[in-house]
Amino acid sequence: MTLQEVRKQALELTPQERQALVEDLLLSLDEPTPAELHALWEREISRRVEELRSGKVRGIPWEEVQEDMRRRLESDFSPTRST
């Protein structure tokens, strides 16, 4: 499909549909590329590793994480829990 064909079909949409399409297209321009995402994750990983190494944060042992999640799930799905 060519750009001209897309344009022609888009102009056949209702004003509300065209507005939704424009919003979707504009939002798509703000999304980072895969390379940008990779760079962002590399920086985040480096930041977290540095925080761990410097002692600014402490890691949580896997066993503690599992137990915490188990308690939360039991609490969330308890028959006495009100919604």
VOVO-351055 format. One record per residue: x, y, z of N, C-alpha, C in turn; residue in one letter; chain; residue number from 1. Coordinates in Angstrom, 2 decimals. Example, Ala and Ser with C-alpha at 12.3 -4.5 7.8 and 13.67 -1.06 7.14 Angstrom:
<nodes>
((13.19,-5.69,7.80),(12.30,-4.50,7.80),(13.20,-3.30,7.80),A,A,1)
((12.85,-2.25,7.08),(13.67,-1.06,7.14),(12.90,0.03,7.87),S,A,2)
</nodes>
This chain:
<nodes>
((0.85,-1.17,0.00),(0.00,0.00,0.00),(0.89,1.24,0.00),M,A,1)
((0.59,2.18,-0.86),(1.41,3.40,-0.95),(0.89,4.45,0.03),T,A,2)
((1.69,5.47,0.22),(1.30,6.57,1.08),(0.06,7.26,0.52),L,A,3)
((0.00,7.41,-0.78),(-1.18,8.04,-1.39),(-2.44,7.24,-1.12),Q,A,4)
((-2.35,5.92,-1.17),(-3.51,5.06,-0.90),(-3.94,5.19,0.56),E,A,5)
((-2.98,5.22,1.44),(-3.28,5.36,2.86),(-3.95,6.70,3.10),V,A,6)
((-3.40,7.75,2.50),(-3.96,9.09,2.65),(-5.41,9.13,2.15),R,A,7)
((-5.65,8.53,0.99),(-6.99,8.52,0.40),(-7.97,7.80,1.34),K,A,8)
((-7.56,6.65,1.86),(-8.43,5.90,2.78),(-8.64,6.65,4.08),Q,A,9)
((-7.61,7.31,4.56),(-7.72,8.06,5.81),(-8.72,9.20,5.67),A,A,10)
((-8.74,9.84,4.53),(-9.66,10.95,4.30),(-11.11,10.49,4.19),L,A,11)
((-11.32,9.20,4.00),(-12.67,8.65,3.95),(-13.22,8.34,5.35),E,A,12)
((-12.38,8.44,6.36),(-12.80,8.18,7.74),(-13.64,9.34,8.26),L,A,13)
((-14.40,9.07,9.31),(-15.15,10.16,9.96),(-14.15,11.08,10.65),T,A,14)
((-14.58,12.31,10.97),(-13.67,13.21,11.69),(-13.15,12.60,13.00),P,A,15)
((-14.00,11.89,13.73),(-13.56,11.27,14.99),(-12.52,10.18,14.73),Q,A,16)
((-12.73,9.39,13.69),(-11.77,8.33,13.35),(-10.44,8.94,12.90),E,A,17)
((-10.51,10.03,12.13),(-9.27,10.69,11.69),(-8.52,11.27,12.88),R,A,18)
((-9.26,11.84,13.84),(-8.61,12.38,15.03),(-7.92,11.27,15.80),Q,A,19)
((-8.58,10.13,15.96),(-7.97,8.99,16.67),(-6.73,8.51,15.94),A,A,20)
((-6.80,8.48,14.61),(-5.65,8.05,13.81),(-4.48,9.01,13.98),L,A,21)
((-4.78,10.31,13.94),(-3.72,11.32,14.11),(-3.07,11.17,15.48),V,A,22)
((-3.88,10.97,16.52),(-3.33,10.81,17.87),(-2.43,9.58,17.94),E,A,23)
((-2.87,8.48,17.33),(-2.06,7.27,17.32),(-0.75,7.49,16.58),D,A,24)
((-0.82,8.17,15.45),(0.39,8.43,14.68),(1.36,9.33,15.44),L,A,25)
((0.82,10.36,16.09),(1.69,11.26,16.86),(2.34,10.53,18.03),L,A,26)
((1.56,9.70,18.71),(2.13,8.94,19.82),(3.23,8.00,19.34),L,A,27)
((3.05,7.45,18.14),(4.06,6.52,17.62),(5.39,7.20,17.35),S,A,28)
((5.36,8.50,17.12),(6.61,9.24,16.88),(7.42,9.41,18.15),L,A,29)
((6.74,9.36,19.31),(7.41,9.54,20.59),(8.04,8.26,21.12),D,A,30)
((7.75,7.14,20.51),(8.28,5.87,21.00),(9.75,5.74,20.63),E,A,31)
((10.55,5.29,21.58),(11.97,5.12,21.28),(12.20,3.95,20.31),P,A,32)
((13.26,4.07,19.55),(13.64,3.00,18.63),(14.22,1.85,19.44),T,A,33)
((14.34,0.67,18.84),(14.97,-0.44,19.57),(16.38,-0.08,20.06),P,A,34)
((17.14,0.64,19.25),(18.49,1.03,19.68),(18.43,1.98,20.87),A,A,35)
((17.46,2.91,20.86),(17.32,3.83,21.99),(16.88,3.08,23.24),E,A,36)
((15.96,2.13,23.08),(15.54,1.31,24.22),(16.71,0.54,24.81),L,A,37)
((17.53,-0.03,23.93),(18.70,-0.78,24.39),(19.62,0.13,25.20),H,A,38)
((19.87,1.32,24.69),(20.75,2.27,25.40),(20.15,2.67,26.74),A,A,39)
((18.84,2.89,26.77),(18.17,3.24,28.03),(18.30,2.12,29.05),L,A,40)
((18.11,0.88,28.61),(18.24,-0.26,29.53),(19.68,-0.43,29.99),W,A,41)
((20.64,-0.20,29.10),(22.05,-0.31,29.50),(22.37,0.70,30.60),E,A,42)
((21.87,1.93,30.45),(22.10,2.96,31.48),(21.43,2.57,32.79),R,A,43)
((20.20,2.05,32.70),(19.47,1.66,33.91),(20.18,0.52,34.63),E,A,44)
((20.65,-0.45,33.87),(21.38,-1.57,34.47),(22.65,-1.07,35.15),I,A,45)
((23.39,-0.20,34.47),(24.63,0.35,35.05),(24.33,1.11,36.34),S,A,46)
((23.25,1.90,36.33),(22.87,2.67,37.51),(22.55,1.74,38.68),R,A,47)
((21.80,0.68,38.41),(21.42,-0.25,39.48),(22.63,-1.02,40.02),R,A,48)
((23.50,-1.43,39.13),(24.71,-2.14,39.56),(25.55,-1.23,40.45),V,A,49)
((25.71,0.03,40.04),(26.49,0.98,40.84),(25.86,1.20,42.21),E,A,50)
((24.54,1.30,42.27),(23.86,1.46,43.56),(24.11,0.26,44.47),E,A,51)
((24.09,-0.93,43.90),(24.37,-2.12,44.69),(25.82,-2.12,45.18),L,A,52)
((26.74,-1.83,44.28),(28.17,-1.85,44.64),(28.50,-0.80,45.68),R,A,53)
((27.88,0.37,45.58),(28.19,1.46,46.51),(27.53,1.27,47.88),S,A,54)
((26.57,0.34,47.95),(25.86,0.13,49.20),(24.66,1.05,49.37),G,A,55)
((24.36,1.85,48.36),(23.21,2.75,48.43),(21.92,1.95,48.56),K,A,56)
((21.86,0.80,47.90),(20.71,-0.09,48.03),(21.22,-1.47,48.39),V,A,57)
((20.31,-2.30,48.88),(20.68,-3.66,49.25),(19.82,-4.61,48.44),R,A,58)
((20.41,-5.68,48.01),(19.65,-6.69,47.30),(18.76,-7.46,48.26),G,A,59)
((17.72,-8.04,47.73),(16.80,-8.84,48.55),(16.98,-10.29,48.14),I,A,60)
((17.30,-11.16,49.08),(17.47,-12.58,48.74),(16.19,-13.15,48.12),P,A,61)
((16.37,-14.02,47.16),(15.26,-14.63,46.43),(14.24,-15.27,47.38),W,A,62)
((14.72,-15.90,48.42),(13.83,-16.55,49.36),(12.89,-15.53,50.02),E,A,63)
((13.41,-14.35,50.34),(12.57,-13.29,50.93),(11.52,-12.81,49.93),E,A,64)
((11.93,-12.66,48.69),(11.00,-12.22,47.65),(9.88,-13.24,47.49),V,A,65)
((10.25,-14.52,47.43),(9.24,-15.57,47.29),(8.26,-15.56,48.46),Q,A,66)
((8.78,-15.45,49.67),(7.93,-15.47,50.85),(7.00,-14.25,50.86),E,A,67)
((7.53,-13.10,50.51),(6.71,-11.89,50.45),(5.58,-12.04,49.43),D,A,68)
((5.90,-12.57,48.27),(4.88,-12.77,47.23),(3.84,-13.80,47.68),M,A,69)
((4.30,-14.85,48.33),(3.38,-15.88,48.83),(2.39,-15.26,49.82),R,A,70)
((2.89,-14.44,50.75),(2.02,-13.78,51.74),(1.03,-12.85,51.04),R,A,71)
((1.51,-12.09,50.07),(0.62,-11.16,49.36),(-0.47,-11.90,48.60),R,A,72)
((-0.09,-12.98,47.94),(-1.08,-13.75,47.19),(-2.10,-14.39,48.12),L,A,73)
((-1.63,-14.94,49.22),(-2.56,-15.54,50.18),(-3.51,-14.48,50.73),E,A,74)
((-3.00,-13.29,50.99),(-3.82,-12.21,51.50),(-4.83,-11.75,50.45),S,A,75)
((-4.39,-11.62,49.20),(-5.27,-11.16,48.13),(-6.38,-12.14,47.82),D,A,76)
((-6.10,-13.42,47.96),(-7.08,-14.43,47.59),(-7.70,-15.13,48.80),F,A,77)
((-7.55,-14.53,49.95),(-8.13,-15.08,51.17),(-9.65,-15.02,51.08),S,A,78)
((-10.37,-16.07,51.50),(-11.83,-16.06,51.44),(-12.45,-14.99,52.34),P,A,79)
((-11.72,-14.52,53.35),(-12.26,-13.51,54.26),(-12.00,-12.10,53.76),T,A,80)
((-11.25,-11.96,52.69),(-10.94,-10.64,52.14),(-12.18,-10.04,51.51),R,A,81)
((-12.48,-8.79,51.86),(-13.64,-8.12,51.24),(-13.17,-7.30,50.05),S,A,82)
((-14.04,-7.20,49.04),(-13.69,-6.44,47.83),(-14.48,-5.17,47.72),T,A,83)
</nodes>
